[in-house]
Amino acid sequence: MSATPSNMLPLGIAAPVFTLFDTVSGNTLSLGELKSALATVIMFLCNHCPYVKHINSELVSLSNNYLLKGISFIGISSNDVENYPEDSPESMKLTAEELGYKFPYLFDESQEVAKAYKAACTPDFYVFDKDLKLVYRGQFDDSRPGNGMAVTGSDIRSALDNILAGKHVSQEQKPSIGCNIKWKC
């Protein structure tokens, strides 16, 4: 299991726009359609990564909680499906249904969106404010497979709670750690 850290994009940059296929609804959706008037969480995920599997249950709980508060969540998988068929759009849809994702799970076939966000690993998290300016990037929490720490989503929760309270998000942020994105050759 590789341990690749996320790239820490500069805070304050604008969210790169995109339009991608949603494996759950079967529709093509854009960031403009999916963004929230409060905050938007963009997550680079995949089906096979043990780091994503490790947090999935808490991710579903956390996203369900904050969706009710008006924050949008967008899952994106950018992996090369030719070499990683478990990450295919068909498998993405099944995973989303099995886990109860209430957010779109988009397929970045060209990998251009991952490149635009400089995504490096799964999971990789980006939180944008109401103006789609980056206020958080990094880890879900300190838990990793095998380290014995509880999965809480504390880092993402803290950022989202600050946004909801009208406070600044702390600039002390730790990179996510996960499997590297499986780039096409």
PAVEXDO-446379 format. One line per field, with one value per residue (C-alpha): x, y, z; residue number from 1. Coordinates in steps of 0.25 Angstrom, whole numbers, always signed. Each point is the difference from the previous one (the first is absolute). Example, Ala and Ser with C-alpha at 12.3 -4.5 7.8 and 13.67 -1.06 7.14 Angstrom:
BEGIN
X: [+49, +6] $
Y: [-18, +14] $
Z: [+31, -2] $
pos: [1, 2] $
***
This chain:
BEGIN
X: [+0, +7, -1, -1, -2, -9, +5, -4, -5, +1, -12, -9, +1, -13, -6, +4, -14, -4, -11, +0, -8, -7, +0, -12, -10, +5, +0, +12, +1, +8, +6, -9, -12, +6, +6, -7, -2, +7, +12, +3, +9, +7, +5, +9, -4, +1, -6, +12, +9, +2, +1, -14, -6, +5, -7, -13, -9, +3, +1, -15, -4, +7, -5, -14, +1, +5, -8, -12, +7, +1, +14, +2, +9, +6, +8, +9, +8, +11, +7, +4, -11, +7, +10, -9, -14, -5, -1, -8, -13, -9, +8, -1, -15, -1, +10, -8, -13, +6, +6, -12, +7, -10, +10, +4, +11, +6, +9, +12, +4, +10, +6, +0, -7, +9, +12, -7, -2, +14, -6, +10, -6, -13, -7, +4, -9, -3, -10, -4, -8, -12, +8, +7, +13, +9, -1, +5, +8, +5, -4, -13, +6, +13, -5, +6, -1, +7, +4, -11, -6, -15, -6, -7, +1, +5, +8, -11, -10, +8, +1, -15, -4, +8, -6, -14, +3, +6, +14, +13, +5, +13, +12, +7, -4, +7, +1, -9, +7, -5, +2, +6, -10, +2, +4, -1, +13] $
Y: [+0, +13, +12, +13, +13, +10, +13, +12, +10, +15, +4, +10, -5, -2, -14, -5, -2, -13, -8, -15, -12, -4, -15, +0, +8, -2, +15, +9, +10, +13, +7, +11, -9, -7, +11, +5, +14, -3, -9, -11, -13, -6, -14, -8, -15, -13, -14, -9, +9, -5, +14, +4, -13, +3, +13, -3, -3, +13, +8, -4, +4, +13, +4, -4, +9, +12, -2, +3, +13, +5, -4, -8, -12, -5, -13, -2, -12, +3, -14, -7, -11, -8, -4, +2, -6, +1, +15, -1, +9, -13, -4, +15, +0, -14, +6, +13, -8, -11, +11, +10, +11, +12, +8, -1, -10, +6, -7, +8, -9, +10, +2, +15, +4, -7, +7, +14, -3, -6, -12, -10, -10, -7, +5, +15, +11, +15, +9, +12, +12, +6, +7, -13, +5, -11, +1, -14, -11, -13, -11, -5, -3, -6, -15, -9, -15, -7, +12, -3, +14, +2, +5, +13, +10, +10, +8, +2, +2, +11, +7, -1, +4, +12, +4, -3, +9, +11, -2, -1, -14, -2, +0, -11, -12, -14, -7, -12, -13, -11, -8, +8, +3, -11, +9, -5, -3] $
Z: [+0, -5, +9, -9, +6, -7, -6, +8, -10, +4, +9, -7, -14, -8, -2, -14, -8, -5, -7, +3, -1, +12, +2, +9, -7, -14, -3, -4, +12, +1, +12, -2, +2, +12, +8, +13, +4, +13, -3, -10, +4, -12, +3, -9, +3, -6, +3, +2, +9, +15, +5, -6, +5, +13, +1, -8, +11, +7, -13, -3, +14, +0, -14, +3, +12, -7, -13, +10, +4, -15, -3, -13, -2, -13, -2, -12, -4, -10, +0, -13, -1, -11, +11, +12, -5, +15, -2, -13, -1, +2, +12, +5, -1, +8, +11, +1, +1, +10, +9, -1, -6, -1, -8, -15, -3, -12, -10, -5, -12, -6, +13, -3, +12, +9, -7, +2, +15, +1, +7, +4, +8, +4, +9, -3, +5, -4, +7, -7, +5, -5, -11, -4, +7, +6, +15, +4, -7, +7, +8, +5, +14, +6, -1, -10, -3, +12, +8, +11, +0, -1, -14, +4, -12, +11, -10, -10, +11, +6, -14, -3, +14, -1, -13, +5, +12, -9, +6, -8, -2, +6, -9, +8, -9, -2, -14, -2, -2, -9, -12, -12, -11, -11, -12, -14, -7] $
pos: [1, 2, 3, 4, 5, 6, 7, 8, 9, 10, 11, 12, 13, 14, 15, 16, 17, 18, 19, 20, 21, 22, 23, 24, 25, 26, 27, 28, 29, 30, 31, 32, 33, 34, 35, 36, 37, 38, 39, 40, 41, 42, 43, 44, 45, 46, 47, 48, 49, 50, 51, 52, 53, 54, 55, 56, 57, 58, 59, 60, 61, 62, 63, 64, 65, 66, 67, 68, 69, 70, 71, 72, 73, 74, 75, 76, 77, 78, 79, 80, 81, 82, 83, 84, 85, 86, 87, 88, 89, 90, 91, 92, 93, 94, 95, 96, 97, 98, 99, 100, 101, 102, 103, 104, 105, 106, 107, 108, 109, 110, 111, 112, 113, 114, 115, 116, 117, 118, 119, 120, 121, 122, 123, 124, 125, 126, 127, 128, 129, 130, 131, 132, 133, 134, 135, 136, 137, 138, 139, 140, 141, 142, 143, 144, 145, 146, 147, 148, 149, 150, 151, 152, 153, 154, 155, 156, 157, 158, 159, 160, 161, 162, 163, 164, 165, 166, 167, 168, 169, 170, 171, 172, 173, 174, 175, 176, 177, 178, 179, 180, 181, 182, 183, 184, 185] $
***
